Amino acid sequence: MSLDSEYLNFYEWIKKNGGKIHEHVKIDTKEERGLFTTDSIESHTALAIVPWSLVVNIQHPDLSTINTDTERQALIIFLLREYNKEKESSWYPWLKLLNIEKEADELLKIKMHLFNCVEHSTLGQALSDRYQQLQEEYEYLHQAGTIETSFELFCAIDHLIWSRVLDLPENEPLSLVPFIDFANHSLNANARWFIDDDTHNIILRSERTLNSNEEITICYGSKSNEELLYLYGFALSINSNDRVTIPVSLKPDDILLEDKLQLIQQLNLPPRLTLDMNGNLSNESNQLVKILSAQTQATINQQNEHYTPYLLNLFNEYLNKLNLCPDNDETFTKYYLDSQKLIIQKAIDNLK
């Protein structure tokens, strides 16, 4: 089957199920698979209407018989089941365009390349933890007979879910929305999606006049480069939402260990420091540093003489780790690492 016929089948599938796609909107046939216009489109025009019956989440009847620990597991099992049905699946026109086979073949290679590039950063640790968790989850589900597939395919489906799921309003389940899931991200998005109050359909609408051959983009949210690279595999050269997050912990031999732990729990402080684009600590992080750097009970909740040395040591340690990451030609990895180094350097300069 040719690529054009696959797209045609997908469009017809959307319409057959009660949806609608604007005549001047198409999915790009290139690797990016983004959405583009074929002619100019006026502002506040419905670019696509996806019926709630095609929104894949745990509320869908096709997932009602799947009993799992999490919504994400239910989505993984559903997609694996439908993928194995091939043309017998009613979701086949959509699944065919997702390139799951290619994703499974290349995923671990891409994952290892990315990990090698950012091994010494917090992203490297997050990736390592993620795939260890996936390995344990896969073995559990496989041994229970819940899934019968390769680990590579299991990981590919997991990646597909996180890279395409929409952040629906609070209390809505994790959801995949065919067609809209092909839209790429932009901080200056020219389109947005919303749920129609009456029909519960999901509508993609232009936010301004769109020119011919212009890419249609949506905003994935206020995510840092680390989150974008972790979830979607790309980063931005300029990201106003970028930040650095550094895990911290208490030393077992700290004489104030119990008091600090109690205060951290009482204040509900996360065990990490967060720096914004300008290298400034968040209020929570500032409070945490006061506690971590305290040497006496009297200074445990206030800025003390050890506050600045503690931070300088922490920042220099992380900057040295970032400098251990190998130079490479991977654009998105360079965006991430360069931004991390810049923010840390700003934080050091601020302290000095």
C-alpha positions in Angstrom: 0.0 0.0 0.0 1.4 3.4 -1.0 1.8 6.2 1.5 -0.8 8.3 -0.2 -3.4 5.6 0.0 -2.6 5.1 3.7 -3.3 8.8 4.3 -6.5 8.6 2.3 -7.6 5.6 4.3 -6.9 7.4 7.5 -8.8 10.5 6.4 -11.8 8.4 5.4 -11.6 6.5 8.7 -11.8 9.8 10.6 -14.9 10.9 8.5 -16.5 7.5 8.7 -16.5 7.8 12.5 -18.1 11.2 12.5 -15.0 13.4 12.4 -14.0 16.1 10.0 -10.7 17.4 8.6 -10.5 20.8 6.9 -10.0 20.5 3.1 -6.8 22.7 3.3 -5.1 20.7 6.1 -2.9 17.7 5.5 -0.4 15.5 7.3 3.1 15.9 6.0 4.4 12.9 4.2 7.9 13.5 5.5 9.5 11.9 8.5 8.3 14.7 10.8 4.6 13.8 10.1 3.5 17.3 11.1 0.3 19.1 10.0 0.4 21.6 7.2 -1.9 23.8 5.2 -2.4 23.5 1.5 -4.0 27.0 1.2 -4.6 30.0 3.5 -7.1 29.4 6.3 -8.8 32.1 8.3 -8.4 32.6 12.1 -10.6 30.7 14.5 -11.4 28.0 11.9 -12.0 24.4 12.8 -9.0 22.6 11.3 -10.2 19.2 12.6 -13.0 17.7 14.6 -12.2 14.4 16.3 -15.2 12.6 17.8 -15.0 11.4 21.4 -15.5 7.8 20.1 -12.0 8.0 18.6 -10.3 9.3 21.7 -8.3 6.5 23.2 -8.4 6.3 27.0 -9.6 4.1 29.7 -13.2 5.4 29.3 -13.4 4.0 25.8 -15.4 0.7 25.5 -12.5 -1.0 23.7 -10.4 -0.6 26.9 -13.2 -1.6 29.4 -12.0 -5.2 29.7 -8.4 -4.3 30.4 -7.5 -4.5 34.1 -4.1 -3.0 34.9 -2.4 -1.0 37.7 -2.3 2.3 35.7 -3.9 4.1 32.8 -0.6 4.0 30.9 -0.5 0.2 31.2 -4.0 -0.1 29.8 -3.1 2.0 26.8 0.0 -0.1 26.2 -1.9 -3.3 26.3 -4.7 -1.9 24.1 -2.3 -0.6 21.4 -0.3 -3.9 21.4 -3.5 -5.9 21.1 -4.8 -3.8 18.2 -1.3 -3.6 16.5 -1.2 -7.4 16.5 -4.6 -7.6 14.9 -3.2 -5.7 11.9 -6.0 -5.1 9.3 -8.5 -6.8 11.5 -8.3 -4.0 13.9 -10.9 -1.2 13.6 -8.0 1.2 14.5 -5.7 0.0 11.7 -5.8 3.2 9.5 -4.5 5.2 12.5 -2.0 2.6 13.8 -0.6 2.2 10.2 0.5 5.8 10.2 2.3 5.6 13.6 5.2 3.6 12.2 5.3 1.4 15.2 7.6 -1.1 13.4 10.2 1.5 12.6 9.9 2.9 16.1 10.6 -0.5 17.7 13.5 -1.2 15.4 15.3 2.1 16.1 14.2 2.9 19.6 16.9 1.2 21.6 19.6 2.5 19.2 18.3 6.0 19.6 17.9 5.6 23.3 21.5 4.4 23.8 22.8 7.2 21.6 20.9 9.8 23.6 22.0 8.3 26.9 25.6 8.3 25.8 25.4 12.0 24.9 23.8 13.1 28.2 25.1 10.3 30.5 26.4 12.7 33.2 23.4 15.0 33.3 20.2 14.7 35.3 18.5 13.6 32.0 20.9 10.7 31.7 19.9 9.5 35.2 16.2 9.9 34.4 16.6 7.9 31.2 18.5 5.2 33.0 15.8 5.0 35.7 13.0 5.0 33.1 14.3 2.0 31.1 15.1 0.1 34.3 11.5 0.6 35.4 10.3 -0.4 31.9 12.3 -3.6 32.0 10.8 -4.5 35.4 7.3 -3.7 34.2 7.8 -5.6 31.0 9.0 -8.8 32.8 6.1 -8.6 35.3 3.4 -8.3 32.6 5.2 -10.9 30.4 5.4 -13.4 33.1 1.8 -12.8 34.1 0.8 -13.6 30.5 -0.7 -10.1 30.0 1.5 -9.3 27.0 3.4 -11.5 24.5 5.7 -9.2 22.6 9.4 -8.1 22.5 10.8 -5.6 25.0 11.7 -3.3 22.1 8.0 -3.2 20.9 6.9 -2.7 24.5 9.2 0.3 24.9 8.2 1.7 21.5 4.5 1.7 22.5 5.4 3.3 25.8 7.3 6.0 24.0 4.5 6.5 21.5 2.0 7.1 24.4 4.1 9.7 26.2 5.1 11.5 23.0 1.5 11.8 21.8 -0.7 11.9 24.8 -2.7 15.2 25.3 -2.8 17.0 28.6 -6.5 17.0 28.9 -8.2 19.1 31.6 -8.0 17.9 35.3 -9.7 14.6 36.1 -9.7 13.5 32.5 -7.7 10.3 31.8 -4.5 10.0 29.7 -5.8 10.3 26.1 -4.5 9.7 22.6 -6.3 11.7 19.9 -5.8 10.5 16.3 -4.9 13.3 13.8 -4.2 15.9 16.5 -1.4 13.7 17.7 0.5 14.5 14.5 0.8 18.2 15.4 4.3 19.4 16.4 5.1 21.7 19.2 5.8 25.5 19.3 5.9 28.0 22.1 4.2 30.4 19.6 1.6 27.9 18.4 -0.8 29.0 15.7 -3.5 26.5 16.7 -5.0 25.0 19.9 -7.3 22.2 20.7 -10.3 22.2 23.1 -13.1 19.9 24.1 -16.6 21.0 22.9 -18.9 21.3 25.9 -21.9 19.9 24.1 -20.6 17.1 21.9 -17.4 16.3 23.9 -15.6 16.1 20.6 -12.1 17.5 20.4 -11.7 20.4 18.1 -8.4 21.7 16.6 -8.8 25.4 15.8 -6.6 28.0 14.1 -5.6 30.9 16.4 -4.7 33.3 13.6 -4.8 33.4 9.8 -2.7 30.6 8.4 -0.7 31.0 5.2 -0.5 28.3 2.5 2.1 25.6 3.2 2.4 26.8 6.8 3.0 24.2 9.6 0.1 23.9 12.1 1.5 23.8 15.6 0.1 23.4 19.1 1.8 24.0 22.5 2.7 20.9 24.5 2.9 23.0 27.6 5.5 24.9 29.6 8.1 22.3 29.4 11.9 22.6 29.9 14.3 21.2 27.3 15.0 18.3 29.6 11.3 17.4 29.6 11.0 17.9 25.9 14.0 15.7 25.2 12.9 13.0 27.7 9.3 12.8 26.4 9.4 13.8 22.8 13.0 13.5 21.6 13.7 17.1 20.8 14.7 20.4 22.5 14.5 24.1 21.6 17.4 26.4 20.8 15.6 29.1 22.8 13.2 27.9 25.4 11.7 30.5 27.8 10.5 27.7 30.0 13.9 26.0 30.4 15.3 25.3 33.8 17.8 23.1 35.6 16.7 20.5 38.2 19.4 19.0 40.4 18.6 16.2 42.9 19.9 16.7 46.4 20.1 14.4 49.5 21.1 14.5 53.1 24.3 12.9 54.3 23.8 9.9 56.6 26.3 11.3 59.1 24.7 14.7 59.3 24.2 15.5 63.1 20.9 17.3 62.2 19.7 14.5 59.9 16.4 13.7 61.8 15.6 17.4 62.4 16.2 18.2 58.7 14.1 15.3 57.5 11.3 16.3 59.8 11.3 19.9 58.6 11.6 19.0 54.9 8.6 16.7 55.3 6.7 19.3 57.3 7.2 21.9 54.6 6.5 19.3 51.9 9.7 20.3 50.0 10.8 18.2 46.9 14.3 16.6 47.1 15.7 18.7 44.3 16.7 22.2 43.4 15.1 24.1 40.5 16.8 27.0 38.7 15.0 29.2 36.2 16.5 30.5 33.0 18.3 33.3 34.9 19.9 30.9 37.3 17.6 31.8 40.2 16.4 29.3 42.7 12.7 28.7 43.2 11.3 29.7 46.6 11.0 26.0 47.5 14.6 25.3 46.5 15.8 28.4 48.4 14.1 27.0 51.5 15.6 23.6 51.0 19.1 24.9 50.7 18.7 26.8 54.0 17.9 23.5 55.6 20.5 21.4 53.9 23.4 23.8 54.5 22.6 24.4 58.2 25.2 23.3 60.7 23.3 24.1 63.9 19.8 23.8 65.1 19.6 27.6 65.4 20.3 28.2 61.7 18.3 25.3 60.3 15.6 27.5 58.8 17.5 30.6 57.8 20.2 31.6 55.4 23.5 30.9 57.1 27.3 31.3 56.4 27.3 27.8 54.7 24.5 28.7 52.3 26.6 30.1 49.5 29.5 27.6 49.8 27.0 24.8 49.7 25.4 26.0 46.5 28.8 26.9 44.8 30.0 23.4 45.5 26.8 21.8 44.2 26.7 23.9 41.0 30.4 23.4 40.2 30.0 19.7 40.7 27.1 19.5 38.3 28.8 21.8 35.8 31.9 19.5 35.8 29.6 16.6 35.1 28.0 18.4 32.2 31.5 19.1 30.8 32.1 15.3 30.8 29.3 14.8 28.3 31.0 14.2 24.9 30.7 16.8 22.1 28.5 15.6 19.3 26.6 16.9 16.3 23.2 16.0 17.6 21.3 19.3 17.4 18.7 18.7 20.1 21.3 17.2 22.6 23.5 20.3 22.1 20.5 22.6 22.7 19.9 20.8 26.0 23.5 20.6 27.2 24.3 24.2 26.2 21.3 25.6 28.0 22.0 23.5 31.2 25.6 24.9 31.3 24.4 28.4 30.7 21.9 28.3 33.5 24.3 26.8 35.9 27.0 29.4 35.0 24.4 32.2 35.6 23.7 30.7 39.0 27.4 30.6 39.9 27.8 34.2 38.7 24.8 35.3 40.8 26.3 33.8 43.9 29.7 35.5 43.3 
